[in-house]
């Protein structure tokens, strides 16, 4: 993360103070996520100061986990068509 705060520290600060208090850092996380090729939708929600806090929190959690490498950008099978049985 190129901002001056580490993701775990930012997560603790957001939990303590709420997303509005850390909008500048969250915008940086959104920018870092875009640069890393992660979901532009999640990045847009995170960067949008007018988005509901719960949506921004979820976007932050997903993007932070992906940036930290603990969660793949896409879940296995996400977007895939359901398996069809041979008839």
C-alpha positions as CSV (number, residue, x, y, z in Angstrom):
1,X,0.0,0.0,0.0
2,X,1.5,3.3,-1.0
3,X,-0.3,5.4,1.7
4,X,1.5,6.1,5.0
5,X,-0.7,3.6,6.9
6,X,-0.7,-0.2,6.9
7,X,-3.8,-2.1,6.1
8,X,-4.2,-3.7,9.5
9,X,-3.7,-0.3,11.2
10,X,-6.2,1.3,8.8
11,X,-8.7,-1.5,9.5
12,X,-8.4,-0.9,13.2
13,X,-8.8,2.8,12.8
14,X,-11.9,2.4,10.5
15,X,-13.4,0.0,13.1
16,X,-12.8,2.5,15.8
17,X,-13.7,5.8,14.0
18,X,-15.8,4.8,11.0
19,X,-15.1,5.2,7.3
20,X,-15.8,8.9,7.1
21,X,-12.9,9.7,9.4
22,X,-10.4,7.9,7.1
23,X,-11.8,8.8,3.7
24,X,-8.3,9.9,2.3
25,X,-6.7,6.6,3.2
26,X,-9.6,4.6,1.9
27,X,-9.4,6.5,-1.4
28,X,-5.7,5.4,-1.5
29,X,-6.6,1.8,-0.9
30,X,-9.2,2.1,-3.8
31,X,-6.5,3.5,-6.0
32,X,-4.0,0.7,-5.1
33,X,-6.7,-1.9,-5.7
34,X,-7.4,-0.5,-9.2
35,X,-3.6,-0.5,-10.0
36,X,-3.5,-4.1,-8.8
37,X,-6.3,-5.0,-11.2
38,X,-8.8,-5.8,-8.5
39,X,-12.5,-5.1,-8.8
40,X,-13.2,-1.6,-10.1
41,X,-16.7,-1.8,-8.6
42,X,-15.4,-2.5,-5.1
43,X,-12.8,0.3,-5.6
44,X,-15.5,2.7,-6.7
45,X,-17.7,1.9,-3.7
46,X,-14.8,2.3,-1.3
47,X,-13.8,5.7,-2.8
48,X,-17.4,7.0,-2.9
49,X,-17.9,9.2,0.2
50,X,-21.7,9.1,-0.5
51,X,-22.0,5.3,-0.5
52,X,-23.6,3.7,2.6
53,X,-21.0,3.0,5.3
54,X,-21.8,-0.7,5.3
55,X,-21.1,-1.0,1.6
56,X,-17.8,0.9,2.0
57,X,-16.9,-1.4,4.9
58,X,-17.5,-4.5,2.9
59,X,-15.6,-3.1,-0.1
60,X,-12.7,-2.3,2.2
61,X,-12.6,-5.7,3.7
62,X,-12.7,-7.5,0.4
63,X,-10.1,-5.2,-1.2
64,X,-7.8,-5.2,1.8
65,X,-7.8,-9.0,2.0
66,X,-7.1,-9.2,-1.8
67,X,-4.3,-6.6,-1.5
68,X,-2.8,-8.5,1.4
69,X,-2.9,-11.7,-0.7
70,X,-5.1,-13.7,1.7
71,X,-8.1,-13.9,-0.6
72,X,-8.1,-14.5,-4.3
73,X,-9.6,-11.7,-6.4
74,X,-12.4,-14.1,-7.6
75,X,-14.0,-17.0,-5.8
76,X,-13.6,-20.3,-7.5
77,X,-16.6,-20.8,-9.8
78,X,-17.7,-17.2,-9.6
79,X,-19.3,-16.2,-12.8
80,X,-19.2,-19.7,-14.2
81,X,-22.3,-21.4,-15.5
82,X,-23.8,-24.1,-13.3
83,X,-22.8,-27.6,-14.1
84,X,-25.2,-29.4,-16.3
85,X,-26.0,-33.1,-16.0
86,X,-25.5,-35.3,-19.1
87,X,-29.0,-36.2,-20.4
